[in-house]
Amino acid sequence: MTEDEIKKYRCMNSLLGKMRFNLRIRMLQYGIPSIKAAYLSILGAKIGNDVMITHGNTIDSIFSEKISIGNNTIIGMGSSVFAHEILDGELRVGEVNIGKNILICVGAVILPGVSIGDNSILSLGVLASDVEANTFVIGLPEPIRHPFSRKTKSNAKRKLEKTPFTLFDWRKFRDPIIALINNILLEIQKSPRIPNSLRKEILRAVGVKIGKGLIIVPNVNIDGWFPELIKTGDDSVIKRHSVSATYEGIIGGFRKGKIIIGKNVMISPSAGLLPGIEIHDNAEILPYAFVVSDVTENIQVEGILARKVGEVFNFEEFTDQLFNYSQDVWDEMKKSK
């Protein structure tokens, strides 16, 4: 950290600096991917060819010159790239080097000083250390490194619609104007100032099928390209910073799929849902779970990748059993008299 870096950070805390900072952040969140990449380059970042920056990202706009992104890299919905942080009251600045042909998935967070090798995929989580080339990586709280090989196969349990396109052909499978409008509305619904009833109406307007009694809190990330593929059941709860993605594809072409959430389902904070899955009634997705296949009824799942860890407490069944047990005891007591 240099004196110039400290001075630059302090300038951003002035009134004019905060206005400039907020403008930069919004310009990197909305709009056409190629324009956002060009704007990031103007801010000083080293940007390769065919870099796609999707919607809802948070990219460091104070120390953008510390960021480099290689050719054919995709920064997915709701992901974050930081070149500075505050720890114990101290400003820390570090270079972020993102290589070529990299997919940064929804909800991923890259911290300062991290380098990611070519041809890698970064999944949901916080990345705080370097990644070698040709690696599938999951960040904190459950760090995993898995080298790619020719034997690696896609998950066949999900119901996905395959296309002959890649994500770089996005204009061929989605009207840019519709995608932009969807993304803006979905960003508005994340605001904590909006009541739950209005939030649900905004979601209906972009095509999400909303069940009765749904509770969806602020700062939930909903896919802006195909929100119409999401369906929620009655009386479910979706909590903050969870991510629902209805498209994917950097390896093996572009794919999309439905996300079906049943009745009385709990989607906990920072959970990630991939396309082509169904979460059945009364299930509970615990915090930071990364759901890559269907979740059966009445179970809890957690972890990356999500796996069963328990069963959901069924209050009605419990009371029925308790009442029947009490009745049996009472009958025995009467007989003993």
C-alpha positions as CSV (number, residue, x, y, z in Angstrom):
1,M,0.0,0.0,0.0
2,T,1.5,3.3,-1.1
3,E,0.7,6.9,-0.1
4,D,-0.9,7.5,-3.5
5,E,-3.2,4.6,-2.9
6,I,-4.2,5.9,0.5
7,K,-4.8,9.4,-1.0
8,K,-6.9,7.9,-3.8
9,Y,-9.1,5.9,-1.4
10,R,-9.6,9.0,0.8
11,C,-10.7,11.0,-2.2
12,M,-13.4,8.5,-2.9
13,N,-14.8,9.2,0.6
14,S,-15.5,12.8,-0.2
15,L,-19.0,13.9,-1.4
16,L,-17.9,14.2,-5.0
17,G,-15.9,11.0,-4.7
18,K,-18.9,9.0,-3.4
19,M,-21.0,10.3,-6.3
20,R,-18.3,9.3,-8.8
21,F,-17.9,5.9,-7.1
22,N,-21.7,5.1,-7.2
23,L,-21.8,6.1,-10.8
24,R,-19.0,3.8,-11.7
25,I,-20.6,0.9,-9.7
26,R,-23.9,1.3,-11.5
27,M,-22.3,1.5,-14.9
28,L,-20.5,-1.8,-14.3
29,Q,-23.8,-3.4,-13.1
30,Y,-26.1,-2.5,-16.0
31,G,-25.9,-2.4,-19.7
32,I,-24.4,-4.4,-22.6
33,P,-21.5,-6.7,-21.6
34,S,-19.1,-5.3,-24.3
35,I,-19.7,-1.7,-23.2
36,K,-19.1,-2.6,-19.5
37,A,-15.9,-4.3,-20.4
38,A,-14.8,-1.2,-22.4
39,Y,-15.7,1.1,-19.5
40,L,-13.7,-1.1,-17.1
41,S,-10.8,-0.8,-19.5
42,I,-11.1,3.0,-19.4
43,L,-10.9,2.9,-15.6
44,G,-7.5,1.3,-16.0
45,A,-8.2,-2.4,-16.0
46,K,-6.4,-4.7,-18.4
47,I,-9.2,-6.4,-20.4
48,G,-8.7,-9.0,-23.0
49,N,-10.8,-9.8,-26.1
50,D,-14.4,-11.2,-25.8
51,V,-14.7,-10.6,-22.0
52,M,-18.3,-10.8,-20.9
53,I,-19.5,-9.0,-17.8
54,T,-23.1,-9.9,-17.0
55,H,-25.5,-8.0,-14.7
56,G,-25.5,-7.4,-11.0
57,N,-21.7,-7.6,-10.5
58,T,-19.6,-5.6,-8.1
59,I,-16.2,-4.8,-9.6
60,D,-13.7,-2.7,-7.8
61,S,-13.9,0.8,-9.4
62,I,-11.5,2.6,-7.1
63,F,-8.4,0.5,-7.9
64,S,-9.5,-0.9,-11.3
65,E,-6.0,-0.6,-12.6
66,K,-5.1,-3.5,-10.4
67,I,-7.4,-5.9,-12.2
68,S,-6.5,-7.9,-15.3
69,I,-8.9,-10.2,-17.2
70,G,-7.8,-12.5,-20.0
71,N,-9.5,-13.4,-23.3
72,N,-12.9,-15.2,-23.4
73,T,-13.6,-14.9,-19.7
74,I,-17.1,-14.6,-18.3
75,I,-18.0,-12.9,-15.1
76,G,-21.3,-14.3,-14.0
77,M,-24.4,-12.7,-12.4
78,G,-24.0,-11.4,-8.9
79,S,-20.3,-12.1,-8.6
80,S,-17.7,-9.7,-7.2
81,V,-14.1,-8.8,-7.9
82,F,-12.2,-6.7,-5.3
83,A,-8.7,-5.2,-5.6
84,H,-8.9,-3.6,-2.1
85,E,-10.2,-4.4,1.4
86,I,-10.2,-3.0,4.9
87,L,-8.8,-5.3,7.6
88,D,-8.4,-4.2,11.2
89,G,-8.8,-0.6,10.1
90,E,-6.0,-0.9,7.5
91,L,-6.4,-0.4,3.7
92,R,-5.0,-3.3,1.8
93,V,-4.6,-3.2,-2.0
94,G,-3.6,-6.2,-4.2
95,E,-3.6,-7.1,-7.9
96,V,-6.2,-9.5,-9.2
97,N,-5.1,-11.5,-12.2
98,I,-7.9,-13.5,-14.0
99,G,-6.6,-15.6,-16.8
100,K,-8.0,-16.7,-20.2
101,N,-11.2,-18.9,-20.8
102,I,-12.4,-18.6,-17.2
103,L,-16.0,-18.8,-16.0
104,I,-16.7,-17.0,-12.7
105,C,-20.1,-18.3,-11.6
106,V,-23.0,-16.6,-9.9
107,G,-22.3,-15.4,-6.4
108,A,-18.5,-15.9,-6.5
109,V,-16.3,-13.3,-4.6
110,I,-12.7,-12.8,-5.6
111,L,-10.5,-11.0,-2.9
112,P,-7.5,-8.8,-3.5
113,G,-4.2,-10.4,-4.4
114,V,-5.7,-13.5,-6.1
115,S,-4.5,-15.0,-9.4
116,I,-6.7,-17.5,-11.3
117,G,-5.0,-19.7,-14.0
118,D,-6.3,-20.2,-17.5
119,N,-9.3,-22.5,-18.3
120,S,-10.7,-22.6,-14.8
121,I,-14.2,-22.4,-13.3
122,L,-14.8,-20.5,-10.1
123,S,-18.0,-21.5,-8.3
124,L,-20.1,-20.0,-5.5
125,G,-17.9,-18.9,-2.5
126,V,-15.2,-16.6,-1.4
127,L,-11.8,-17.0,-3.2
128,A,-9.0,-16.0,-1.0
129,S,-6.0,-17.9,-2.5
130,D,-4.5,-18.5,-6.0
131,V,-5.9,-21.1,-8.4
132,E,-3.8,-23.2,-10.8
133,A,-4.8,-23.5,-14.4
134,N,-7.4,-26.0,-15.6
135,T,-9.1,-26.2,-12.2
136,F,-12.6,-26.3,-10.8
137,V,-12.6,-24.3,-7.6
138,I,-15.0,-23.6,-4.8
139,G,-14.2,-20.9,-2.4
140,L,-14.9,-20.4,1.3
141,P,-16.5,-21.6,3.5
142,E,-15.8,-25.0,2.0
143,P,-12.7,-24.7,-0.2
144,I,-12.3,-27.3,-2.9
145,R,-9.8,-27.7,-5.8
146,H,-10.6,-30.2,-8.5
147,P,-8.3,-30.4,-11.6
148,F,-10.1,-30.9,-14.9
149,S,-9.5,-34.0,-17.0
150,R,-10.9,-35.4,-20.2
151,K,-13.0,-37.8,-18.1
152,T,-14.9,-35.0,-16.5
153,K,-18.6,-35.2,-17.3
154,S,-21.5,-32.9,-16.8
155,N,-24.1,-33.6,-14.1
156,A,-26.7,-35.7,-15.8
157,K,-29.3,-35.4,-13.0
158,R,-30.4,-31.9,-14.0
159,K,-33.0,-31.3,-16.7
160,L,-31.3,-28.9,-19.1
161,E,-32.1,-27.7,-22.6
162,K,-28.9,-27.7,-24.7
163,T,-28.3,-25.3,-27.6
164,P,-25.7,-24.9,-30.4
165,F,-24.6,-21.6,-28.8
166,T,-22.1,-20.4,-26.3
167,L,-22.6,-17.6,-23.8
168,F,-20.7,-15.3,-26.2
169,D,-23.7,-15.8,-28.6
170,W,-26.1,-14.3,-26.1
171,R,-27.7,-11.9,-28.7
172,K,-28.9,-15.0,-30.6
173,F,-30.9,-16.5,-27.7
174,R,-32.0,-13.3,-25.9
175,D,-33.2,-9.9,-27.0
176,P,-30.7,-7.4,-25.5
177,I,-33.5,-4.9,-24.7
178,I,-35.6,-7.4,-22.9
179,A,-32.6,-8.7,-21.0
180,L,-31.6,-5.1,-20.0
181,I,-35.2,-4.3,-18.8
182,N,-35.3,-7.6,-16.8
183,N,-32.0,-6.9,-15.2
184,I,-33.0,-3.3,-14.2
185,L,-36.3,-4.5,-12.7
186,L,-34.6,-7.3,-10.8
187,E,-32.0,-4.9,-9.4
188,I,-34.8,-2.6,-8.2
189,Q,-36.6,-5.5,-6.4
190,K,-33.5,-6.1,-4.4
191,S,-33.9,-2.8,-2.5
192,P,-34.7,-3.1,1.2
193,R,-37.0,-0.1,0.8
194,I,-39.5,-2.1,-1.3
195,P,-42.3,-4.0,0.5
196,N,-42.6,-7.7,-0.1
197,S,-45.9,-7.3,-2.0
198,L,-44.3,-4.9,-4.5
199,R,-41.3,-7.1,-4.8
200,K,-43.4,-10.0,-5.9
201,E,-45.3,-7.9,-8.4
202,I,-42.0,-6.9,-10.0
203,L,-41.0,-10.6,-10.2
204,R,-44.3,-11.5,-11.8
205,A,-43.7,-8.7,-14.3
206,V,-40.4,-10.3,-15.5
207,G,-42.1,-13.7,-15.7
208,V,-41.3,-15.4,-12.4
209,K,-44.2,-17.6,-11.3
210,I,-45.0,-16.7,-7.7
211,G,-46.9,-18.9,-5.3
212,K,-49.3,-17.7,-2.6
213,G,-47.7,-16.5,0.6
214,L,-44.2,-16.4,-0.8
215,I,-41.7,-14.4,1.3
216,I,-38.7,-13.1,-0.6
217,V,-36.4,-10.7,1.3
218,P,-34.2,-7.9,-0.2
219,N,-30.9,-8.6,-2.0
220,V,-32.0,-11.9,-3.6
221,N,-30.3,-12.5,-7.0
222,I,-32.7,-13.7,-9.7
223,D,-31.6,-14.7,-13.2
224,G,-32.1,-11.7,-15.5
225,W,-31.9,-13.6,-18.8
226,F,-34.6,-16.3,-18.2
227,P,-36.6,-15.3,-15.1
228,E,-39.7,-16.9,-16.6
229,L,-38.1,-20.4,-16.0
230,I,-38.4,-19.9,-12.2
231,K,-41.4,-21.1,-10.3
232,T,-42.0,-20.9,-6.6
233,G,-44.6,-22.8,-4.5
234,D,-47.0,-21.5,-1.8
235,D,-45.6,-20.3,1.6
236,S,-41.9,-20.7,0.7
237,V,-39.2,-18.3,1.9
238,I,-36.2,-17.1,-0.1
239,K,-33.6,-15.2,1.9
240,R,-30.9,-12.6,1.1
241,H,-27.9,-13.2,-1.2
242,S,-29.3,-16.5,-2.5
243,V,-28.8,-17.0,-6.2
244,S,-31.1,-18.6,-8.8
245,A,-29.5,-19.1,-12.2
246,T,-31.4,-20.5,-15.1
247,Y,-28.5,-20.6,-17.6
248,E,-24.9,-21.8,-17.7
249,G,-22.3,-22.9,-20.2
250,I,-18.7,-22.2,-21.1
251,I,-17.8,-25.8,-21.5
252,G,-20.0,-27.9,-23.8
253,G,-22.1,-25.0,-25.0
254,F,-25.0,-22.9,-23.7
255,R,-27.7,-24.6,-21.6
256,K,-30.8,-23.4,-19.7
257,G,-33.2,-25.0,-17.4
258,K,-36.1,-24.5,-15.0
259,I,-35.8,-23.9,-11.3
260,I,-38.9,-25.3,-9.5
261,I,-39.3,-24.5,-5.8
262,G,-42.1,-26.4,-4.1
263,K,-44.4,-25.5,-1.1
264,N,-43.0,-24.6,2.3
265,V,-39.4,-24.5,1.1
266,M,-36.7,-22.6,2.9
267,I,-33.9,-21.1,0.7
268,S,-31.4,-19.9,3.2
269,P,-28.9,-16.9,2.8
270,S,-26.2,-17.3,0.2
271,A,-27.6,-20.6,-1.2
272,G,-27.0,-21.2,-4.9
273,L,-29.4,-22.9,-7.3
274,L,-28.3,-24.2,-10.7
275,P,-30.6,-24.5,-13.7
276,G,-32.6,-27.7,-14.2
277,I,-33.4,-28.6,-10.6
278,E,-36.6,-29.1,-8.6
279,I,-36.8,-28.6,-4.8
280,H,-39.7,-30.6,-3.5
281,D,-42.2,-29.6,-0.8
282,N,-41.0,-28.8,2.8
283,A,-37.3,-29.0,2.0
284,E,-34.7,-26.7,3.5
285,I,-31.6,-25.4,1.7
286,L,-29.1,-24.4,4.4
287,P,-26.8,-21.4,4.1
288,Y,-24.1,-21.5,1.4
289,A,-25.4,-24.8,-0.1
290,F,-24.8,-25.2,-3.8
291,V,-27.7,-27.2,-5.2
292,V,-26.8,-29.1,-8.4
293,S,-29.5,-31.8,-8.4
294,D,-33.1,-32.3,-7.3
295,V,-33.9,-32.1,-3.6
296,T,-36.5,-34.6,-2.3
297,E,-39.3,-33.8,0.1
298,N,-38.8,-33.0,3.8
299,I,-35.0,-33.0,3.9
300,Q,-32.3,-30.6,4.7
301,V,-29.3,-30.1,2.4
302,E,-26.0,-28.2,2.9
303,G,-22.5,-28.0,1.6
304,I,-20.8,-27.6,-1.8
305,L,-22.0,-29.6,-3.5
306,A,-25.3,-29.8,-1.6
307,R,-26.0,-33.1,0.2
308,K,-28.6,-34.4,2.7
309,V,-27.7,-33.7,6.3
310,G,-31.1,-34.3,8.0
311,E,-34.8,-34.2,7.8
312,V,-37.1,-31.2,8.3
313,F,-39.0,-31.1,11.6
314,N,-42.6,-31.9,10.9
315,F,-44.7,-30.2,13.5
316,E,-48.0,-31.7,12.5
317,E,-46.6,-35.2,12.6
318,F,-45.0,-34.5,15.9
319,T,-48.3,-33.3,17.5
320,D,-50.2,-36.2,16.0
321,Q,-47.7,-38.7,17.5
322,L,-47.7,-36.9,20.8
323,F,-51.5,-36.8,21.0
324,N,-51.8,-40.5,20.1
325,Y,-49.1,-41.4,22.7
326,S,-51.0,-39.3,25.4
327,Q,-54.3,-41.0,24.5
328,D,-52.7,-44.5,24.7
329,V,-51.2,-43.6,28.1
330,W,-54.6,-42.3,29.3
331,D,-56.4,-45.5,28.1
332,E,-53.9,-47.6,30.0
333,M,-54.4,-45.6,33.1
334,K,-58.1,-46.1,33.0
335,K,-57.7,-49.8,32.5
336,S,-55.4,-50.0,35.5
337,K,-58.2,-48.6,37.7
